[in-house]
Each structure stands twice: as C-alpha cells, then as structure tokens.
Amino acid sequence: MRHIPRKTWRGSNHFSLDKQAKLPASSTASDARGYILVNRQRKHAVDVRELHRFLSCVVPELQLQNRPFSVVFIADEVMRAYNRQYRGLDKPTDVLSFRGDHAYLGDILISSETAYNQSRKSRTLGFETNLRRLILHGLLHLMGYDHETDNGEMRTIERRLRRRFQC
C-alpha cells in the first residue's frame, strides 16, 4: 500500500477533506483506455468486460479521454474502514470518490456487497445496473459536481446519463 495525495473526498453524503487516501498501488495505474477497473473483493462477481463496454461509451460523453481514473471494487469491511477514516461513520457505504489532481481525475471505491444488497432490496435494479449507476455517480463527483450544493445540477445530469446509458 502507498499513500496517494487527494485533494477532495466525495461520498454518499459528500463533503471535502484535505487528506491522503491509502489505496493499493496497482489501483492508480492507467491502461490504454485511460482508466482501470480493479476487483479487490471476492464475494460478488463483477462483470469487468461489461463495465469496460459501459465506460467506453461514458468516457467520451463526459469528455474524460485524457483524464485517467480508477474504479476499485472492495468488500464492506474495507469500505467501512474508509468511511470511518474519512467521514467518521463506522459503517460501509456504497461509493466513495477521491479526487485527484488536474492530470489524474481520481479514484472511485465501490462496495460490491453494499451495491449487491441495494439491488436485492429494490427488486427492480440489477446488480450490474447498480454498479453502472454508482460509477456514474462517482465520476460526476470526480468532475466536481456535488448534489448537496449545486441546486440539482448533478442530479439532472445523472438522470440524463442514466437514461442514455440505460442504468
């Protein structure tokens, strides 16, 4: 593990912190696509190929071709530790976003367990669809949007993108 400086943290209740995130070194590398997907949990299968197809459409739409980022799927216990460290909440959450600098967009952490449980509770939202929604949500936060302070702008953009990309 190594420390990666982060300017801003965003989570489900999004607020900013000037802290350092401690992420696996491999989660910050970028491949030819400009982003990487890293599965660091084993409880729920993540269809990485499908998510690559999804991101191959989303990245150009959001004009992020030259802004590398990572999406890391983690277990609830790991998410709980991040949530406790950065938000002071001793429970897991679905998604946390750590903004990078100008060149590196940042890192999105997704708890696969929480996403799976949300999907089961909704009965109409599939697991992969929920993962796509959480990725979109995290990307918008990495781009600087904040639904708590932007008078609905982020929610409007997110709804439009969900319709367009069927998630």
PyMOL commands that set and color helices and strands:
alter all, ss='L'
color gray80, all
select helices_A, chain A and resi 25-28+48-61+76-87+112-122+127-142+153-164
alter helices_A, ss='H'
color red, helices_A
select strands_A, chain A and resi 2-5+8-11+20-23+35-39+69-74+95-99+106-111
alter strands_A, ss='S'
color yellow, strands_A
deselect
rebuild
show_as cartoon
